[in-house]
């Protein structure tokens, strides 16, 4: 083959997204998992969840996460729809931190702060598909990514694996692991799906009933950077210690919910219940369990005119995020549990979603 025709082929492949220097020419594609009542679509762009089909109380299927139809839209997305975010999810104040006497300056992408790993975090890279089994006893997919020393300003090489696995008839397990290869580094991964149990195209989530098993939040300033203070939720609009309708409380918060809950009774090892969401019209229920210490509850404040699947346009409060995580900006708050992973140690973050339906209660 002549050099020119090789080059032409390369240009054509590059145009279709099949070539990506840093990821071993990993092809970007969509992948399906199917078991029992659930089917899932994912893409290795950002190791993202694209769709989750679940039955309602009458057995009717709907797709209950926000997403896009094409890879192009995932590449230009600015709301982290469905993606794995990192190396450090959430915000780092001043996009900087000190570690073992070294000052690290990170890539700021939200004013002077860093959000979800910087300008090109893990949500904007091509992950390698290590294993994929579409159906059978244990449908699963395993994505891996090698983040290099200095990427977005972070120290050290980090190898990350994210596995999605369907269990039983209606459970989804998400396992995030990361290994620091040569330098201590902060790690805090989060799964950033926007859930709408009425269906991704059913309007806002304000009538959803939410129960959060966290009696404290990490207070934030006007830029959503933690102040270091841990505050009780009792008697505030953040109190979801009993199930409440989101819309009944949100009126006291002009921009909606975007806050980290300190989960009760979580040690970082055992799985504990973090949240339950119930959408009464469809009867769908989502229960979330995790070993993470925190849960970012976000009601889609920044969604505005986002053209999603099937041409449906997502607006503010069009979905809710339940991002289990370490506390935001931990690197700058010595009183927060450390997020530093040293070489030889493994970061492990588990999420388990249990889906079910409840019949309508007649009064």
Order of alpha helices (4+ residues) and beta strands (2+ residues): alpha-beta-beta-beta-beta-alpha-beta-beta-beta-beta-beta-beta-beta-beta-beta-beta-beta-beta-beta-beta-beta-alpha-beta-beta-beta-beta-beta-beta-beta-beta-beta
